[in-house]
């Protein structure tokens, strides 16, 4: 059939009209499929798996933790729980930012071990890529797990890099040397409760607002426990509440902290300090200007290392009125309190009930 021209326009003819109709129907069908897919994703959470088990012996869903992470739905409609059976998981893992609301539940803190041995200077690795585990998904929760970096005393070697907001670690162990925990994320809030942390130099460092409650912290060398890089304007940086500080027997001098950046904030309240804590307790990292911007505070610490009258003149002993504000409720209250769970996310997470999965037959 010949194509005709009508009033200066090309007439597509019968075949052209039919083709256009078919094309329009195809587009409509495609839109319907997309809409149905979106509705299925948002309206039927049961079609996705929300509980996984990792076991080295093959009795779980996966043998490797990263394989389980890769299988998780991003931005899930309900919390995802990963049960990790006892074993040494020699792998470098990463939980991306779009993997939110994930729980890692180990079988036991001493025997559920995630470990690797990267370090800064190994190939193209830096401090920030030397991690054993990197946790970026918000509202993360971990319990009964050891995070370790076994590189040794070769420089910066991170066991845990966490920049997730509302991250909670309960009854976990963090083993390393220099830079064991990078508490990252300038606006992130993190809680470590009933944990064990060890290292050598600056082994708790970063810009996050982090509370360490009822933790045991062990310094293995004559160095610095903390190196906060709190961003300007924040009221709190690192806060240690009711913690016990240990120092290796062959170590004579230890500092509570030094500022990785100006405006660093670190406070120790009601902590037990050993005799090896130097009288001044705090170091300005070779820059007197830091003394004008940092807030290094203490309140009613105990032990042979608690010497308030001999502290660095630019540090602070909190008053009773000031110390009242150093609670998780107040420290973590900077967000939008109108959002669900914003006021007490840390309390909800710490009380989460978990039932260990029944062994597969």
Order of alpha helices (4+ residues) and beta strands (2+ residues): beta-beta-alpha-beta-alpha-beta-beta-beta-beta-beta-beta-beta-beta-beta-beta-beta-beta-beta-beta-beta-beta-beta-beta-beta-beta-beta-beta-beta-alpha-beta-beta-alpha-alpha-alpha
